[in-house]
Amino acid sequence: MDLVLQLIGQYGVLVVFVAVLLEQGGLPVPAYPLLILASSLAFASGEALWPIVLAAVAGALLADLVWFAGGHRVGARLIRLICSLAPSPDACAIGVRDTYSRWGLPSLIIAKFVPGLAAVATTMAGQTGVPVSKFILFDGLGAALWVGAAVLLGVAFHDVVSDV
């Protein structure tokens, strides 16, 4: 924990950006707890929270644009690859297709809150030929809500976080 605090203290929002980028890219990086911690520390020291929000949303959008581009180029193969890592690959592929078919782009608004859905939904958006501008709008809104919830948790529980 001391290393994480030292990294946040020294590199600030760059750590947040990289953690979110890696997590949204598919690596097992605990970005959400880091967002809560960074927000808590910033709030406790009277620093602005908007750089954390901006860095995290930018990291999420960049990672999602890579998934989107992958969906545009190789679509179904990439979805099969992602779902092959799930406990039930067939259920993953069918469930995501059904969810995306039912909700379309608005599914990207909640995708970050559902484990495993973000990468597959962004890939589906690319596969279905959604314009990049619409993708960025819906995905950016979802990323902002996801990041905003973490920042609010960090602010609301900053006393508890500092005690831990």
mmCIF file of the C-alpha atoms, coordinates in Angstrom:
data_MODEL
# 
_entry.id   MODEL 
# 
loop_
_atom_site.group_PDB 
_atom_site.id 
_atom_site.type_symbol 
_atom_site.label_atom_id 
_atom_site.label_alt_id 
_atom_site.label_comp_id 
_atom_site.label_asym_id 
_atom_site.label_entity_id 
_atom_site.label_seq_id 
_atom_site.pdbx_PDB_ins_code 
_atom_site.Cartn_x 
_atom_site.Cartn_y 
_atom_site.Cartn_z 
_atom_site.occupancy 
_atom_site.B_iso_or_equiv 
_atom_site.pdbx_formal_charge 
_atom_site.auth_seq_id 
_atom_site.auth_comp_id 
_atom_site.auth_asym_id 
_atom_site.auth_atom_id 
_atom_site.pdbx_PDB_model_num 
ATOM 1   C CA . MET A 1 1   ? 0.000   0.000   0.000   1.00 0.00 ? 1   MET A CA 1 
ATOM 2   C CA . ASP A 1 2   ? 2.884   2.335   0.724   1.00 0.00 ? 2   ASP A CA 1 
ATOM 3   C CA . LEU A 1 3   ? 4.130   1.850   -2.829  1.00 0.00 ? 3   LEU A CA 1 
ATOM 4   C CA . VAL A 1 4   ? 0.730   2.797   -4.253  1.00 0.00 ? 4   VAL A CA 1 
ATOM 5   C CA . LEU A 1 5   ? 0.582   5.913   -2.081  1.00 0.00 ? 5   LEU A CA 1 
ATOM 6   C CA . GLN A 1 6   ? 4.103   6.842   -3.119  1.00 0.00 ? 6   GLN A CA 1 
ATOM 7   C CA . LEU A 1 7   ? 3.282   6.361   -6.811  1.00 0.00 ? 7   LEU A CA 1 
ATOM 8   C CA . ILE A 1 8   ? 0.135   8.476   -6.532  1.00 0.00 ? 8   ILE A CA 1 
ATOM 9   C CA . GLY A 1 9   ? 2.045   11.140  -4.614  1.00 0.00 ? 9   GLY A CA 1 
ATOM 10  C CA . GLN A 1 10  ? 4.870   11.239  -7.145  1.00 0.00 ? 10  GLN A CA 1 
ATOM 11  C CA . TYR A 1 11  ? 3.079   10.697  -10.457 1.00 0.00 ? 11  TYR A CA 1 
ATOM 12  C CA . GLY A 1 12  ? -0.508  11.623  -9.571  1.00 0.00 ? 12  GLY A CA 1 
ATOM 13  C CA . VAL A 1 13  ? -3.018  11.342  -12.370 1.00 0.00 ? 13  VAL A CA 1 
ATOM 14  C CA . LEU A 1 14  ? -0.570  9.521   -14.641 1.00 0.00 ? 14  LEU A CA 1 
ATOM 15  C CA . VAL A 1 15  ? -0.902  6.497   -12.353 1.00 0.00 ? 15  VAL A CA 1 
ATOM 16  C CA . VAL A 1 16  ? -4.685  6.770   -12.582 1.00 0.00 ? 16  VAL A CA 1 
ATOM 17  C CA . PHE A 1 17  ? -4.573  7.058   -16.382 1.00 0.00 ? 17  PHE A CA 1 
ATOM 18  C CA . VAL A 1 18  ? -2.282  4.039   -16.807 1.00 0.00 ? 18  VAL A CA 1 
ATOM 19  C CA . ALA A 1 19  ? -4.203  1.877   -14.323 1.00 0.00 ? 19  ALA A CA 1 
ATOM 20  C CA . VAL A 1 20  ? -7.552  2.573   -16.006 1.00 0.00 ? 20  VAL A CA 1 
ATOM 21  C CA . LEU A 1 21  ? -6.032  2.113   -19.477 1.00 0.00 ? 21  LEU A CA 1 
ATOM 22  C CA . LEU A 1 22  ? -4.597  -1.277  -18.517 1.00 0.00 ? 22  LEU A CA 1 
ATOM 23  C CA . GLU A 1 23  ? -7.728  -2.464  -16.710 1.00 0.00 ? 23  GLU A CA 1 
ATOM 24  C CA . GLN A 1 24  ? -10.069 -1.426  -19.503 1.00 0.00 ? 24  GLN A CA 1 
ATOM 25  C CA . GLY A 1 25  ? -7.619  -2.973  -21.942 1.00 0.00 ? 25  GLY A CA 1 
ATOM 26  C CA . GLY A 1 26  ? -8.247  -6.322  -20.268 1.00 0.00 ? 26  GLY A CA 1 
ATOM 27  C CA . LEU A 1 27  ? -5.421  -6.699  -17.757 1.00 0.00 ? 27  LEU A CA 1 
ATOM 28  C CA . PRO A 1 28  ? -6.182  -7.555  -14.127 1.00 0.00 ? 28  PRO A CA 1 
ATOM 29  C CA . VAL A 1 29  ? -5.258  -4.151  -12.695 1.00 0.00 ? 29  VAL A CA 1 
ATOM 30  C CA . PRO A 1 30  ? -7.352  -2.907  -9.739  1.00 0.00 ? 30  PRO A CA 1 
ATOM 31  C CA . ALA A 1 31  ? -8.116  0.524   -11.208 1.00 0.00 ? 31  ALA A CA 1 
ATOM 32  C CA . TYR A 1 32  ? -11.399 1.123   -9.377  1.00 0.00 ? 32  TYR A CA 1 
ATOM 33  C CA . PRO A 1 33  ? -9.917  0.922   -5.858  1.00 0.00 ? 33  PRO A CA 1 
ATOM 34  C CA . LEU A 1 34  ? -7.059  3.105   -7.094  1.00 0.00 ? 34  LEU A CA 1 
ATOM 35  C CA . LEU A 1 35  ? -9.578  5.685   -8.354  1.00 0.00 ? 35  LEU A CA 1 
ATOM 36  C CA . ILE A 1 36  ? -11.286 5.685   -4.966  1.00 0.00 ? 36  ILE A CA 1 
ATOM 37  C CA . LEU A 1 37  ? -7.939  6.045   -3.185  1.00 0.00 ? 37  LEU A CA 1 
ATOM 38  C CA . ALA A 1 38  ? -6.688  8.844   -5.446  1.00 0.00 ? 38  ALA A CA 1 
ATOM 39  C CA . SER A 1 39  ? -9.977  10.715  -5.088  1.00 0.00 ? 39  SER A CA 1 
ATOM 40  C CA . SER A 1 40  ? -9.925  10.317  -1.336  1.00 0.00 ? 40  SER A CA 1 
ATOM 41  C CA . LEU A 1 41  ? -6.366  11.615  -1.079  1.00 0.00 ? 41  LEU A CA 1 
ATOM 42  C CA . ALA A 1 42  ? -7.060  14.550  -3.379  1.00 0.00 ? 42  ALA A CA 1 
ATOM 43  C CA . PHE A 1 43  ? -10.206 15.505  -1.488  1.00 0.00 ? 43  PHE A CA 1 
ATOM 44  C CA . ALA A 1 44  ? -8.513  15.223  1.904   1.00 0.00 ? 44  ALA A CA 1 
ATOM 45  C CA . SER A 1 45  ? -5.675  17.496  0.777   1.00 0.00 ? 45  SER A CA 1 
ATOM 46  C CA . GLY A 1 46  ? -8.022  20.022  -0.860  1.00 0.00 ? 46  GLY A CA 1 
ATOM 47  C CA . GLU A 1 47  ? -6.875  19.307  -4.417  1.00 0.00 ? 47  GLU A CA 1 
ATOM 48  C CA . ALA A 1 48  ? -9.139  19.436  -7.446  1.00 0.00 ? 48  ALA A CA 1 
ATOM 49  C CA . LEU A 1 49  ? -10.830 16.188  -8.465  1.00 0.00 ? 49  LEU A CA 1 
ATOM 50  C CA . TRP A 1 50  ? -11.354 17.023  -12.138 1.00 0.00 ? 50  TRP A CA 1 
ATOM 51  C CA . PRO A 1 51  ? -7.816  15.941  -13.201 1.00 0.00 ? 51  PRO A CA 1 
ATOM 52  C CA . ILE A 1 52  ? -8.511  12.475  -11.796 1.00 0.00 ? 52  ILE A CA 1 
ATOM 53  C CA . VAL A 1 53  ? -11.830 12.305  -13.643 1.00 0.00 ? 53  VAL A CA 1 
ATOM 54  C CA . LEU A 1 54  ? -10.280 13.540  -16.878 1.00 0.00 ? 54  LEU A CA 1 
ATOM 55  C CA . ALA A 1 55  ? -7.325  11.123  -16.716 1.00 0.00 ? 55  ALA A CA 1 
ATOM 56  C CA . ALA A 1 56  ? -9.517  8.121   -15.904 1.00 0.00 ? 56  ALA A CA 1 
ATOM 57  C CA . VAL A 1 57  ? -12.085 8.878   -18.601 1.00 0.00 ? 57  VAL A CA 1 
ATOM 58  C CA . ALA A 1 58  ? -9.282  9.395   -21.131 1.00 0.00 ? 58  ALA A CA 1 
ATOM 59  C CA . GLY A 1 59  ? -7.697  6.057   -20.169 1.00 0.00 ? 59  GLY A CA 1 
ATOM 60  C CA . ALA A 1 60  ? -11.021 4.244   -20.465 1.00 0.00 ? 60  ALA A CA 1 
ATOM 61  C CA . LEU A 1 61  ? -11.839 5.835   -23.826 1.00 0.00 ? 61  LEU A CA 1 
ATOM 62  C CA . LEU A 1 62  ? -8.418  5.050   -25.260 1.00 0.00 ? 62  LEU A CA 1 
ATOM 63  C CA . ALA A 1 63  ? -8.645  1.392   -24.236 1.00 0.00 ? 63  ALA A CA 1 
ATOM 64  C CA . ASP A 1 64  ? -12.200 1.159   -25.534 1.00 0.00 ? 64  ASP A CA 1 
ATOM 65  C CA . LEU A 1 65  ? -11.204 2.678   -28.861 1.00 0.00 ? 65  LEU A CA 1 
ATOM 66  C CA . VAL A 1 66  ? -8.696  -0.161  -29.245 1.00 0.00 ? 66  VAL A CA 1 
ATOM 67  C CA . TRP A 1 67  ? -11.468 -2.721  -28.567 1.00 0.00 ? 67  TRP A CA 1 
ATOM 68  C CA . PHE A 1 68  ? -13.732 -0.806  -30.956 1.00 0.00 ? 68  PHE A CA 1 
ATOM 69  C CA . ALA A 1 69  ? -11.078 -0.860  -33.707 1.00 0.00 ? 69  ALA A CA 1 
ATOM 70  C CA . GLY A 1 70  ? -10.516 -4.567  -33.088 1.00 0.00 ? 70  GLY A CA 1 
ATOM 71  C CA . GLY A 1 71  ? -14.237 -5.184  -33.451 1.00 0.00 ? 71  GLY A CA 1 
ATOM 72  C CA . HIS A 1 72  ? -14.264 -3.207  -36.672 1.00 0.00 ? 72  HIS A CA 1 
ATOM 73  C CA . ARG A 1 73  ? -11.355 -5.188  -38.123 1.00 0.00 ? 73  ARG A CA 1 
ATOM 74  C CA . VAL A 1 74  ? -11.862 -8.759  -36.860 1.00 0.00 ? 74  VAL A CA 1 
ATOM 75  C CA . GLY A 1 75  ? -15.257 -8.612  -35.092 1.00 0.00 ? 75  GLY A CA 1 
ATOM 76  C CA . ALA A 1 76  ? -16.590 -12.095 -34.384 1.00 0.00 ? 76  ALA A CA 1 
ATOM 77  C CA . ARG A 1 77  ? -13.142 -13.666 -33.938 1.00 0.00 ? 77  ARG A CA 1 
ATOM 78  C CA . LEU A 1 78  ? -12.248 -11.118 -31.255 1.00 0.00 ? 78  LEU A CA 1 
ATOM 79  C CA . ILE A 1 79  ? -15.557 -11.669 -29.467 1.00 0.00 ? 79  ILE A CA 1 
ATOM 80  C CA . ARG A 1 80  ? -14.967 -15.441 -29.522 1.00 0.00 ? 80  ARG A CA 1 
ATOM 81  C CA . LEU A 1 81  ? -11.479 -14.863 -28.095 1.00 0.00 ? 81  LEU A CA 1 
ATOM 82  C CA . ILE A 1 82  ? -12.795 -12.643 -25.292 1.00 0.00 ? 82  ILE A CA 1 
ATOM 83  C CA . CYS A 1 83  ? -15.615 -15.060 -24.483 1.00 0.00 ? 83  CYS A CA 1 
ATOM 84  C CA . SER A 1 84  ? -13.238 -18.028 -24.520 1.00 0.00 ? 84  SER A CA 1 
ATOM 85  C CA . LEU A 1 85  ? -11.841 -16.649 -21.258 1.00 0.00 ? 85  LEU A CA 1 
ATOM 86  C CA . ALA A 1 86  ? -15.286 -16.695 -19.614 1.00 0.00 ? 86  ALA A CA 1 
ATOM 87  C CA . PRO A 1 87  ? -16.456 -19.653 -17.502 1.00 0.00 ? 87  PRO A CA 1 
ATOM 88  C CA . SER A 1 88  ? -19.154 -20.338 -20.105 1.00 0.00 ? 88  SER A CA 1 
ATOM 89  C CA . PRO A 1 89  ? -17.962 -19.100 -23.513 1.00 0.00 ? 89  PRO A CA 1 
ATOM 90  C CA . ASP A 1 90  ? -21.186 -19.880 -25.380 1.00 0.00 ? 90  ASP A CA 1 
ATOM 91  C CA . ALA A 1 91  ? -23.340 -18.138 -22.782 1.00 0.00 ? 91  ALA A CA 1 
ATOM 92  C CA . CYS A 1 92  ? -20.986 -15.145 -22.884 1.00 0.00 ? 92  CYS A CA 1 
ATOM 93  C CA . ALA A 1 93  ? -21.240 -14.712 -26.644 1.00 0.00 ? 93  ALA A CA 1 
ATOM 94  C CA . ILE A 1 94  ? -25.007 -15.223 -26.740 1.00 0.00 ? 94  ILE A CA 1 
ATOM 95  C CA . GLY A 1 95  ? -25.645 -13.032 -23.680 1.00 0.00 ? 95  GLY A CA 1 
ATOM 96  C CA . VAL A 1 96  ? -23.585 -10.146 -24.975 1.00 0.00 ? 96  VAL A CA 1 
ATOM 97  C CA . ARG A 1 97  ? -25.093 -10.323 -28.437 1.00 0.00 ? 97  ARG A CA 1 
ATOM 98  C CA . ASP A 1 98  ? -28.588 -10.366 -26.931 1.00 0.00 ? 98  ASP A CA 1 
ATOM 99  C CA . THR A 1 99  ? -27.812 -7.432  -24.630 1.00 0.00 ? 99  THR A CA 1 
ATOM 100 C CA . TYR A 1 100 ? -26.228 -5.410  -27.407 1.00 0.00 ? 100 TYR A CA 1 
ATOM 101 C CA . SER A 1 101 ? -29.019 -6.300  -29.850 1.00 0.00 ? 101 SER A CA 1 
ATOM 102 C CA . ARG A 1 102 ? -31.665 -5.229  -27.350 1.00 0.00 ? 102 ARG A CA 1 
ATOM 103 C CA . TRP A 1 103 ? -30.014 -2.008  -26.127 1.00 0.00 ? 103 TRP A CA 1 
ATOM 104 C CA . GLY A 1 104 ? -27.536 -1.074  -28.849 1.00 0.00 ? 104 GLY A CA 1 
ATOM 105 C CA . LEU A 1 105 ? -25.217 1.826   -28.111 1.00 0.00 ? 105 LEU A CA 1 
ATOM 106 C CA . PRO A 1 106 ? -26.918 2.795   -24.825 1.00 0.00 ? 106 PRO A CA 1 
ATOM 107 C CA . SER A 1 107 ? -25.611 -0.523  -23.434 1.00 0.00 ? 107 SER A CA 1 
ATOM 108 C CA . LEU A 1 108 ? -22.189 1.143   -23.399 1.00 0.00 ? 108 LEU A CA 1 
ATOM 109 C CA . ILE A 1 109 ? -23.437 3.512   -20.690 1.00 0.00 ? 109 ILE A CA 1 
ATOM 110 C CA . ILE A 1 110 ? -23.771 0.666   -18.175 1.00 0.00 ? 110 ILE A CA 1 
ATOM 111 C CA . ALA A 1 111 ? -21.160 -1.711  -19.618 1.00 0.00 ? 111 ALA A CA 1 
ATOM 112 C CA . LYS A 1 112 ? -18.369 -0.558  -17.281 1.00 0.00 ? 112 LYS A CA 1 
ATOM 113 C CA . PHE A 1 113 ? -20.459 -1.546  -14.257 1.00 0.00 ? 113 PHE A CA 1 
ATOM 114 C CA . VAL A 1 114 ? -20.932 -5.126  -15.492 1.00 0.00 ? 114 VAL A CA 1 
ATOM 115 C CA . PRO A 1 115 ? -17.772 -7.264  -15.305 1.00 0.00 ? 115 PRO A CA 1 
ATOM 116 C CA . GLY A 1 116 ? -16.747 -8.517  -18.737 1.00 0.00 ? 116 GLY A CA 1 
ATOM 117 C CA . LEU A 1 117 ? -19.368 -6.558  -20.641 1.00 0.00 ? 117 LEU A CA 1 
ATOM 118 C CA . ALA A 1 118 ? -17.265 -3.479  -21.419 1.00 0.00 ? 118 ALA A CA 1 
ATOM 119 C CA . ALA A 1 119 ? -14.740 -5.155  -23.720 1.00 0.00 ? 119 ALA A CA 1 
ATOM 120 C CA . VAL A 1 120 ? -17.320 -7.261  -25.515 1.00 0.00 ? 120 VAL A CA 1 
ATOM 121 C CA . ALA A 1 121 ? -19.841 -4.427  -25.925 1.00 0.00 ? 121 ALA A CA 1 
ATOM 122 C CA . THR A 1 122 ? -17.202 -2.063  -27.328 1.00 0.00 ? 122 THR A CA 1 
ATOM 123 C CA . THR A 1 123 ? -16.044 -4.800  -29.684 1.00 0.00 ? 123 THR A CA 1 
ATOM 124 C CA . MET A 1 124 ? -19.651 -5.380  -30.778 1.00 0.00 ? 124 MET A CA 1 
ATOM 125 C CA . ALA A 1 125 ? -20.035 -1.661  -31.459 1.00 0.00 ? 125 ALA A CA 1 
ATOM 126 C CA . GLY A 1 126 ? -17.027 -1.804  -33.760 1.00 0.00 ? 126 GLY A CA 1 
ATOM 127 C CA . GLN A 1 127 ? -18.261 -4.959  -35.447 1.00 0.00 ? 127 GLN A CA 1 
ATOM 128 C CA . THR A 1 128 ? -21.663 -3.448  -36.192 1.00 0.00 ? 128 THR A CA 1 
ATOM 129 C CA . GLY A 1 129 ? -20.133 -0.417  -37.903 1.00 0.00 ? 129 GLY A CA 1 
ATOM 130 C CA . VAL A 1 130 ? -21.225 2.264   -35.441 1.00 0.00 ? 130 VAL A CA 1 
ATOM 131 C CA . PRO A 1 131 ? -19.768 5.691   -36.349 1.00 0.00 ? 131 PRO A CA 1 
ATOM 132 C CA . VAL A 1 132 ? -16.800 6.585   -34.137 1.00 0.00 ? 132 VAL A CA 1 
ATOM 133 C CA . SER A 1 133 ? -18.409 9.850   -33.016 1.00 0.00 ? 133 SER A CA 1 
ATOM 134 C CA . LYS A 1 134 ? -21.502 8.050   -31.692 1.00 0.00 ? 134 LYS A CA 1 
ATOM 135 C CA . PHE A 1 135 ? -19.328 5.423   -30.054 1.00 0.00 ? 135 PHE A CA 1 
ATOM 136 C CA . ILE A 1 136 ? -17.258 8.079   -28.271 1.00 0.00 ? 136 ILE A CA 1 
ATOM 137 C CA . LEU A 1 137 ? -20.423 9.843   -27.089 1.00 0.00 ? 137 LEU A CA 1 
ATOM 138 C CA . PHE A 1 138 ? -22.029 6.779   -25.508 1.00 0.00 ? 138 PHE A CA 1 
ATOM 139 C CA . ASP A 1 139 ? -18.814 5.186   -24.294 1.00 0.00 ? 139 ASP A CA 1 
ATOM 140 C CA . GLY A 1 140 ? -17.603 8.511   -22.898 1.00 0.00 ? 140 GLY A CA 1 
ATOM 141 C CA . LEU A 1 141 ? -20.851 8.927   -20.984 1.00 0.00 ? 141 LEU A CA 1 
ATOM 142 C CA . GLY A 1 142 ? -20.508 5.430   -19.554 1.00 0.00 ? 142 GLY A CA 1 
ATOM 143 C CA . ALA A 1 143 ? -16.866 6.036   -18.634 1.00 0.00 ? 143 ALA A CA 1 
ATOM 144 C CA . ALA A 1 144 ? -17.740 9.359   -16.977 1.00 0.00 ? 144 ALA A CA 1 
ATOM 145 C CA . LEU A 1 145 ? -20.468 7.689   -14.878 1.00 0.00 ? 145 LEU A CA 1 
ATOM 146 C CA . TRP A 1 146 ? -18.145 4.834   -13.905 1.00 0.00 ? 146 TRP A CA 1 
ATOM 147 C CA . VAL A 1 147 ? -15.333 7.202   -12.937 1.00 0.00 ? 147 VAL A CA 1 
ATOM 148 C CA . GLY A 1 148 ? -17.738 9.623   -11.265 1.00 0.00 ? 148 GLY A CA 1 
ATOM 149 C CA . ALA A 1 149 ? -19.075 6.857   -9.028  1.00 0.00 ? 149 ALA A CA 1 
ATOM 150 C CA . ALA A 1 150 ? -15.543 5.965   -7.911  1.00 0.00 ? 150 ALA A CA 1 
ATOM 151 C CA . VAL A 1 151 ? -14.689 9.613   -7.245  1.00 0.00 ? 151 VAL A CA 1 
ATOM 152 C CA . LEU A 1 152 ? -17.893 10.053  -5.225  1.00 0.00 ? 152 LEU A CA 1 
ATOM 153 C CA . LEU A 1 153 ? -17.033 6.957   -3.187  1.00 0.00 ? 153 LEU A CA 1 
ATOM 154 C CA . GLY A 1 154 ? -13.558 8.350   -2.537  1.00 0.00 ? 154 GLY A CA 1 
ATOM 155 C CA . VAL A 1 155 ? -14.990 11.676  -1.401  1.00 0.00 ? 155 VAL A CA 1 
ATOM 156 C CA . ALA A 1 156 ? -17.781 10.164  0.686   1.00 0.00 ? 156 ALA A CA 1 
ATOM 157 C CA . PHE A 1 157 ? -15.467 7.731   2.468   1.00 0.00 ? 157 PHE A CA 1 
ATOM 158 C CA . HIS A 1 158 ? -12.250 9.746   2.572   1.00 0.00 ? 158 HIS A CA 1 
ATOM 159 C CA . ASP A 1 159 ? -12.043 9.425   6.379   1.00 0.00 ? 159 ASP A CA 1 
ATOM 160 C CA . VAL A 1 160 ? -12.362 5.658   6.202   1.00 0.00 ? 160 VAL A CA 1 
ATOM 161 C CA . VAL A 1 161 ? -9.907  5.392   3.310   1.00 0.00 ? 161 VAL A CA 1 
ATOM 162 C CA . SER A 1 162 ? -7.308  7.452   5.168   1.00 0.00 ? 162 SER A CA 1 
ATOM 163 C CA . ASP A 1 163 ? -7.738  5.245   8.245   1.00 0.00 ? 163 ASP A CA 1 
ATOM 164 C CA . VAL A 1 164 ? -7.158  2.125   6.196   1.00 0.00 ? 164 VAL A CA 1 
# 
